[in-house]
């Protein structure tokens, strides 16, 4: 049976919510799915202004634990990274620098939640994140999707469709086996977000 690795970092919870939907959909398709949550206490409990300053000054983030999984052992790898200030992703980048990838065996997908639509599009922030991921893994992403935080909060059906498109873009149909399920997509938990700061992390 083919296997998929879903690895992600989430600060405020949005990326986790998207990852949970992705994991559920992969399991429904009969994909043996392994989940790894990147943890970094160093990034928690820090004011957004200071967090933004850290990212632009090149502060190195130390992971709480070394990577638990070897991406080379999976046919499919999905990476989740929220958009931080100026399109930086220091925590997921640190994880990717700590592992090795098999660019011939593995197909890669990425999901990137972001906060402010106009600001992110104007400066191409989520595209910067995709570029950073591609540089780290050493090949273009097979499929990728950017998800507005507002969609997660208010339009879960849109998020579900994007996730289905992501899965279909990465995994050929002959590698999936439909698994009957009566579960419904749960309503996404509301997250209080201060949207006045352009450089707020997700």
N, C-alpha and C positions, 0 to 999 in steps of 0.2 A: 504493500500500500504506500502511495506517495505521502509525503509529509510536508506540512507547512509550518514555518516559524513566524509567529507574530511578536515582534519586539517593539516596545514603545516607551516613551517617557511622557509623563503627564504632570503638570504642576498644579493647575487649578481644577482639573478633572475632566475637561472637555475631550482631550485626546483619549482618555480612558473610556469615555462613553462611546466614542467612535470605534475604538478597538473592540469593545464588548459586542457591538453590532457585527463587526467583521468576523470575530471569532464564532459567534452564533451562526452566521451564514455559512462559514466554512464547514462547521460541524454538520449543518443540515445537508450539505453536499457530500457528506461522507469523507471529508478530508481529515486525516489524522493531524490535529493541530496542537502545537506546543506554544505556550505563551511565556514570554519573559518581560517582566516589568523592570525598566531601568530605574534605579533609585539613587538619589543624590541629595543627602540632607543639607549639603552646603548651599544648595539653591533654594531651600525652603526658608520661609520666615524673613525674607529680605524685601525691603521696600522696592517698589517698581523702578523708582529713579535710580537707586543704587544697582539694581539688577541690570538696567540698561547701561549704566556706566561700566559695570563689570564686563559686559559683552563686547563693548567697543574698545576696551583697554586690554583685551586678550587674557582675562583671568582664566586660569585653568581650573576646571571643575573635576574633583576627584569623586569617582563612583563609590557608593557604599560597599559594593561587592564586585568582584571581577565578573565578567560575563559567564552566565550559567550554561549557555549552549554554543555549539560550534555551527555557524551558518553553513559550513561546507557539507554538513550531514543532511541538508534539506533540499528538496527539489524546488520549493517556493519559499521566499522570505518576504514578509511584509513589514515595513519600517514605518513607525508613527512618530512624527516629530512636530511639536507646535512651533509656530512662528514666534520668535522672540524679537527683540529690538533689532531693527535693520536686517532682518532675515538671518540672524545667527541662530545656531542650534548647538551650543557648546556641550550640553550633556549627552545627547544622542551621538554627537561627533566623537566624544571621548570613548563611548562604547564601540563605535565602528572602528576606531583606531586600535582597539584592544583585541580585535578578532581578525580572522582571515576569511576571504570569500572565494568560492569556486565559480568564476564567471562563465565557465563552460557548462557546468551542471545546473546551476541555479538560475531561476527567473525571479526578478525582483519587482515588488510593487511598493508604493509609498502613499501614505495618507497624511495630509498636513492641515490641521485646523488653524484658522487665523481669526483675528478679532475684528479689525476695522476694514471694511470692504474697499472704500475709496482710497484709503492710505496704502493698503496692501497692493492694490492694483496699480496705483500711481507709481510706486517704487518697485513693483515686481517682487515683493518680499517672498511670497511662497515659491516663485520660480527660483529665487536664490537658494531656498531650502532644498528644492529638488536637485539643483546643480551641486550643492554640497554633498548630498547623499550619493549622487552619481559619481562624484569625484572620489568619495570614500570607498565605494564598492568596486570601482574600476570599470564600469560599463553603464550604458543607458538603462534607465528603468523601463521595464516592459509595459507597465501601466502606472499611472499616478493620478491622484485626485486631491484637490484643495477643497476644504469644507469650511464655510463661514460659521463661526460660533453661533450666530443667530439662527442658522438653519438647524443646528443641533437642539437648540432650545425650543424653537417654534415650529419647525417643519421636519420632524423625524422621518417622514416618508421620502423627502428629498434626499436625506442622508442615506437612507436605505438603498435608494436607487443608485446613488453614486458608489456605494460600497459594492453592490451587485455588479456594476460596470467595472469596478476595479478588479474584482475576482475573475470575471469573465475575460478581462484583458490579460491577466497573468496566467490563469490555469485553463488549459484546453478542456473542452467539454468532455472528452473521453477519459479524463482523469477524475471526474466527479461521479458520485453515486448519490442520487437523491435520497434523503432520509426523511420519512414522514414526521411532521411535527405539528402540534397544536398550539405551540407557543406563539404569542403575539409580541411584537416589538414593544417593549415597555416604554412608557412615557419618560422622556429624558428629564432627569432631575435638574431643577432650576439652579443656576449658579449666579450669585450676585457679582456683577462685573462693573467696574468703574471704567466707562468708555471715554472719559475726557482726556486721558493720558495716551498720546499716540504711541508711546513706546512701551505700553503695558505688555507683560508676557502673558502667555496662555497656559 
